[in-house]
């Protein structure tokens, strides 16, 4: 026994020495910053990384999967903050990519008050600490200080003190970090907004513009705005939801994927490839991953709804290897297991997610759906109640809670959820499908449910994106009308 313990002690001691050595090697390697400049050569501005030209071909990062991103031709990605930044920078280094690292600043649009000197000072201290932490990483390309600070509320111009605060952090970066340029992003290209920003913060190294339908005209927009600094396009993609026509009830109409692809390709060609101004230094498409903004499909480049279960699992596994503490990735992995009908694994994954963040409404909701299908009705109702309490404006959460209540025989309370959906519909779009499936759970009106599906399809309702694989649709799956709808939506047969 003593011999075994002695051997174990030796193994642990040697292992600790090896670990210490490997950490020291990593530390030496990862604290030598790349020297990044922006230079004009032959009338064209460009990044130079350690003396070599670097034209950004990037994405806004919404999921990890950097091997696929690299294989797609990207050489950079941007973030909107510093959460898990060291891990992201290390991953970028592994795949020979550079990172435009976001430094999150409060927006007036979301309630930040730049007249609050205490809050502004606290924010500056946090930003300085982030700069000190990450400035020597070799995969850092540049700093993106603040995102769309030009957006105010109700059309009111933003407080210029926002740009004074920007000036403070830009000045600090220039003082302590001679290796990396710094920018801030603007929603659109508004001459007056950019002028005010530059009056208060003239020492930005380049500007960052975020445009969607306007990408094709970006050289003309830049010229009209009087911009004489180099610029990057830090967000572009399909037409924005604010740029698309709406239904009679005020719901924006999302373009089909083929129309999106053709439109994006044309705008890239006109606004970036054919730009002869020499001011554009690269671009970042929005967004590499899946993001719920108006719909789950509007801006995201990937879906988990085509039935390719094993491929999706591999992607999620790799994403978690790179970012194990991401609440969004963990919750979405649970949703993947739910769609794959691997309910025990889904419950395990979502329970672990809620241990990391007990207030994650999405995780409570998905776990509630898992329990509903197992069925564990008491647990399902408890989880769905928590989801609705945290995010009661989400019509799907309300509908699924109503279904769980109806399934448990609590018809009076389930009926009140129909009223809740009606009240929600006065303030925001509520898919006719959610009302219909709740009504079906209450009184078994199958044909009305199928009619509602048809209406949702005609309205291009993105809530139907999981129709092929959602277990909640299993009672409809053998119906010929349901199968015909799947074919009209061009889901793959297998």
WOHUBEL-V753902 format. One record per pair of residues at least 24 apart in sequence whose ideal C-beta (glycine too) atoms are under 7 Angstrom apart, sorted by the first residue. I is the first residue (numbers start at 1). J is the second residue. D is the distance in Angstrom with one decimal. If there is no record, write none. Layout:
i=I j=J d=D
i=I j=J d=D
This chain:
i=30 j=90 d=6.9
i=30 j=137 d=6.0
i=30 j=138 d=6.5
i=31 j=136 d=4.7
i=32 j=138 d=5.7
i=33 j=135 d=6.6
i=33 j=136 d=4.6
i=33 j=137 d=6.7
i=33 j=138 d=6.1
i=33 j=140 d=6.6
i=33 j=179 d=4.5
i=34 j=138 d=5.0
i=34 j=140 d=6.9
i=34 j=179 d=6.8
i=35 j=179 d=5.0
i=36 j=141 d=5.8
i=36 j=142 d=6.4
i=36 j=179 d=6.1
i=36 j=180 d=5.2
i=36 j=181 d=6.3
i=38 j=181 d=5.6
i=38 j=205 d=6.1
i=38 j=206 d=5.9
i=38 j=230 d=5.6
i=38 j=281 d=6.5
i=43 j=278 d=4.9
i=44 j=278 d=3.9
i=45 j=230 d=3.7
i=45 j=278 d=6.0
i=45 j=279 d=5.8
i=45 j=281 d=5.3
i=46 j=281 d=5.8
i=47 j=281 d=5.6
i=47 j=282 d=6.9
i=49 j=98 d=6.6
i=54 j=98 d=7.0
i=55 j=282 d=5.4
i=56 j=232 d=6.3
i=56 j=281 d=6.5
i=56 j=282 d=2.3
i=56 j=283 d=6.3
i=57 j=282 d=6.7
i=58 j=282 d=6.6
i=58 j=283 d=6.9
i=58 j=284 d=4.3
i=59 j=284 d=5.7
i=59 j=285 d=4.8
i=59 j=288 d=3.8
i=60 j=235 d=6.2
i=60 j=284 d=5.3
i=60 j=285 d=7.0
i=60 j=286 d=4.7
i=60 j=287 d=4.6
i=60 j=288 d=6.5
i=61 j=288 d=5.6
i=62 j=287 d=4.3
i=62 j=288 d=5.4
i=62 j=289 d=2.6
i=62 j=290 d=6.7
i=62 j=291 d=5.5
i=62 j=300 d=6.9
i=63 j=288 d=6.3
i=63 j=289 d=3.5
i=63 j=319 d=5.5
i=63 j=329 d=6.9
i=64 j=318 d=6.6
i=64 j=319 d=4.1
i=64 j=322 d=3.9
i=64 j=323 d=5.3
i=65 j=315 d=5.8
i=65 j=318 d=6.0
i=65 j=319 d=6.0
i=66 j=91 d=5.5
i=66 j=95 d=4.6
i=66 j=97 d=6.8
i=67 j=95 d=6.7
i=69 j=288 d=6.2
i=70 j=95 d=4.7
i=70 j=97 d=6.7
i=76 j=100 d=6.5
i=76 j=141 d=6.0
i=77 j=288 d=6.8
i=78 j=102 d=6.6
i=78 j=144 d=6.2
i=78 j=234 d=6.1
i=78 j=284 d=4.9
i=80 j=104 d=6.5
i=80 j=147 d=5.5
i=82 j=130 d=4.8
i=82 j=134 d=6.8
i=84 j=323 d=5.4
i=84 j=325 d=6.5
i=84 j=326 d=6.8
i=85 j=134 d=5.7
i=86 j=134 d=6.9
i=87 j=322 d=6.8
i=87 j=323 d=6.2
i=89 j=134 d=6.6
i=89 j=137 d=4.5
i=89 j=139 d=4.8
i=89 j=140 d=6.5
i=91 j=322 d=5.2
i=92 j=139 d=4.1
i=93 j=138 d=6.1
i=93 j=139 d=4.4
i=97 j=139 d=6.6
i=98 j=139 d=5.7
i=98 j=141 d=3.7
i=99 j=139 d=5.4
i=99 j=140 d=5.9
i=99 j=141 d=5.8
i=100 j=141 d=5.3
i=100 j=142 d=5.2
i=100 j=144 d=5.3
i=101 j=134 d=6.2
i=101 j=140 d=5.9
i=101 j=143 d=6.0
i=101 j=144 d=6.7
i=102 j=144 d=4.8
i=102 j=147 d=6.6
i=103 j=127 d=5.2
i=103 j=130 d=5.9
i=103 j=143 d=5.9
i=103 j=144 d=6.7
i=103 j=145 d=4.6
i=103 j=169 d=6.7
i=105 j=145 d=6.4
i=105 j=146 d=3.7
i=105 j=149 d=6.4
i=105 j=165 d=6.9
i=107 j=148 d=6.7
i=107 j=149 d=6.2
i=107 j=151 d=6.3
i=108 j=152 d=5.5
i=108 j=153 d=6.5
i=108 j=158 d=5.0
i=108 j=159 d=6.2
i=108 j=162 d=6.5
i=109 j=151 d=4.4
i=109 j=152 d=6.4
i=109 j=153 d=5.9
i=114 j=159 d=4.7
i=114 j=161 d=3.9
i=114 j=162 d=4.8
i=114 j=165 d=6.1
i=115 j=159 d=6.7
i=115 j=161 d=6.6
i=120 j=165 d=5.3
i=123 j=165 d=6.9
i=124 j=165 d=6.8
i=124 j=168 d=5.6
i=124 j=169 d=6.2
i=127 j=169 d=4.8
i=128 j=172 d=5.5
i=131 j=172 d=6.6
i=131 j=173 d=5.7
i=131 j=176 d=6.6
i=131 j=177 d=6.4
i=132 j=176 d=7.0
i=135 j=176 d=6.7
i=135 j=177 d=4.4
i=135 j=180 d=6.8
i=140 j=180 d=5.7
i=142 j=180 d=5.4
i=142 j=181 d=4.9
i=142 j=182 d=6.5
i=142 j=183 d=6.4
i=143 j=173 d=5.7
i=143 j=180 d=6.0
i=143 j=182 d=4.2
i=144 j=183 d=5.7
i=144 j=184 d=7.0
i=144 j=185 d=6.3
i=144 j=208 d=6.4
i=144 j=234 d=6.8
i=145 j=169 d=5.3
i=145 j=170 d=6.3
i=145 j=182 d=5.7
i=145 j=184 d=5.2
i=146 j=184 d=4.7
i=147 j=185 d=5.1
i=148 j=185 d=5.7
i=148 j=186 d=6.7
i=148 j=187 d=4.2
i=148 j=210 d=6.6
i=149 j=184 d=6.3
i=150 j=186 d=5.1
i=150 j=187 d=6.0
i=150 j=190 d=6.7
i=150 j=193 d=4.3
i=150 j=197 d=6.8
i=151 j=187 d=5.3
i=160 j=196 d=5.9
i=160 j=200 d=5.4
i=163 j=196 d=6.8
i=163 j=197 d=4.9
i=163 j=200 d=3.5
i=163 j=201 d=4.9
i=164 j=200 d=5.4
i=166 j=201 d=4.7
i=167 j=200 d=5.8
i=167 j=201 d=4.0
i=170 j=201 d=5.9
i=170 j=203 d=5.7
i=170 j=204 d=6.3
i=171 j=203 d=7.0
i=174 j=203 d=6.7
i=181 j=205 d=3.5
i=181 j=206 d=6.1
i=183 j=207 d=6.3
i=183 j=208 d=4.6
i=183 j=232 d=6.9
i=184 j=208 d=6.5
i=185 j=210 d=5.5
i=185 j=234 d=5.1
i=186 j=210 d=6.6
i=188 j=214 d=6.9
i=189 j=221 d=4.1
i=189 j=222 d=6.4
i=189 j=225 d=5.2
i=191 j=224 d=6.7
i=191 j=225 d=4.2
i=191 j=226 d=6.3
i=194 j=225 d=5.7
i=194 j=227 d=6.7
i=206 j=230 d=4.5
i=206 j=231 d=5.9
i=206 j=232 d=6.4
i=206 j=281 d=6.5
i=207 j=231 d=4.4
i=208 j=232 d=5.1
i=208 j=234 d=4.1
i=209 j=233 d=5.8
i=210 j=234 d=5.6
i=210 j=235 d=3.7
i=211 j=236 d=6.0
i=212 j=236 d=6.2
i=212 j=237 d=5.9
i=212 j=238 d=6.8
i=212 j=239 d=5.7
i=212 j=240 d=4.1
i=212 j=243 d=6.1
i=213 j=239 d=4.6
i=213 j=240 d=6.6
i=213 j=243 d=4.4
i=215 j=267 d=4.0
i=215 j=271 d=4.1
i=216 j=266 d=6.8
i=216 j=267 d=4.3
i=216 j=270 d=4.0
i=216 j=271 d=4.9
i=217 j=271 d=6.9
i=218 j=271 d=4.3
i=219 j=271 d=6.9
i=219 j=275 d=4.9
i=219 j=277 d=5.1
i=222 j=277 d=6.8
i=222 j=279 d=6.3
i=230 j=279 d=5.2
i=230 j=281 d=5.0
i=231 j=279 d=5.6
i=231 j=280 d=6.2
i=232 j=281 d=5.3
i=232 j=282 d=5.2
i=232 j=283 d=6.5
i=233 j=272 d=6.9
i=233 j=280 d=6.9
i=233 j=283 d=3.9
i=233 j=284 d=6.8
i=234 j=284 d=5.0
i=235 j=284 d=6.5
i=235 j=286 d=4.4
i=236 j=283 d=6.2
i=236 j=285 d=6.0
i=236 j=286 d=6.5
i=237 j=264 d=6.5
i=237 j=285 d=5.9
i=237 j=286 d=4.4
i=237 j=299 d=5.5
i=238 j=263 d=6.6
i=238 j=264 d=6.1
i=238 j=298 d=6.8
i=238 j=299 d=6.8
i=239 j=263 d=6.6
i=241 j=294 d=4.4
i=241 j=298 d=6.2
i=247 j=459 d=6.1
i=249 j=429 d=6.9
i=251 j=429 d=4.3
i=251 j=459 d=6.7
i=252 j=294 d=6.0
i=253 j=460 d=5.7
i=254 j=295 d=5.7
i=254 j=297 d=6.9
i=254 j=298 d=5.5
i=254 j=460 d=5.6
i=254 j=462 d=5.9
i=295 j=462 d=3.2
i=296 j=462 d=5.9
i=296 j=465 d=5.7
i=297 j=462 d=4.8
i=297 j=465 d=5.4
i=298 j=462 d=7.0
i=303 j=465 d=6.3
i=304 j=336 d=5.7
i=304 j=339 d=6.6
i=305 j=465 d=4.9
i=305 j=466 d=4.4
i=305 j=468 d=6.4
i=305 j=469 d=5.9
i=306 j=492 d=6.2
i=307 j=468 d=5.8
i=307 j=469 d=5.3
i=307 j=492 d=6.8
i=309 j=340 d=4.6
i=312 j=336 d=5.3
i=325 j=356 d=6.8
i=327 j=353 d=6.4
i=327 j=356 d=6.1
i=327 j=357 d=4.8
i=327 j=360 d=5.5
i=330 j=356 d=6.9
i=331 j=360 d=6.0
i=331 j=362 d=4.8
i=331 j=363 d=4.5
i=331 j=366 d=6.5
i=334 j=363 d=6.6
i=334 j=366 d=5.2
i=335 j=366 d=5.0
i=338 j=366 d=5.7
i=338 j=369 d=6.0
i=338 j=370 d=5.4
i=339 j=466 d=6.6
i=339 j=469 d=4.7
i=339 j=470 d=6.7
i=341 j=471 d=5.8
i=343 j=370 d=5.2
i=343 j=373 d=6.2
i=343 j=374 d=5.4
i=346 j=370 d=4.7
i=359 j=390 d=6.2
i=361 j=387 d=4.9
i=361 j=390 d=3.7
i=361 j=391 d=4.2
i=364 j=390 d=6.8
i=365 j=397 d=5.3
i=368 j=400 d=6.6
i=368 j=404 d=6.8
i=369 j=400 d=6.0
i=372 j=403 d=7.0
i=372 j=404 d=5.1
i=372 j=407 d=6.9
i=373 j=471 d=5.1
i=377 j=404 d=6.4
i=377 j=407 d=6.1
i=377 j=408 d=4.4
i=380 j=404 d=4.6
i=381 j=405 d=6.4
i=381 j=408 d=6.4
i=393 j=424 d=6.8
i=393 j=428 d=7.0
i=395 j=421 d=5.9
i=395 j=424 d=5.4
i=395 j=430 d=4.4
i=395 j=431 d=6.6
i=395 j=434 d=5.2
i=396 j=434 d=5.9
i=398 j=424 d=6.9
i=399 j=434 d=3.7
i=399 j=437 d=6.5
i=399 j=438 d=4.9
i=402 j=438 d=4.4
i=403 j=437 d=6.6
i=403 j=438 d=5.8
i=403 j=441 d=4.4
i=406 j=441 d=4.1
i=406 j=442 d=4.9
i=407 j=441 d=6.4
i=411 j=442 d=6.2
i=414 j=442 d=5.8
i=415 j=442 d=6.5
i=431 j=456 d=5.5
i=431 j=461 d=5.2
i=431 j=463 d=4.5
i=432 j=456 d=5.5
i=433 j=461 d=6.8
i=433 j=463 d=6.1
i=433 j=464 d=6.9
i=437 j=472 d=7.0
i=449 j=476 d=6.8
i=450 j=476 d=7.0
i=450 j=479 d=6.6
i=450 j=481 d=4.9
i=450 j=482 d=6.6
i=453 j=485 d=6.0
i=457 j=485 d=6.2
i=457 j=489 d=6.9
i=464 j=489 d=7.0
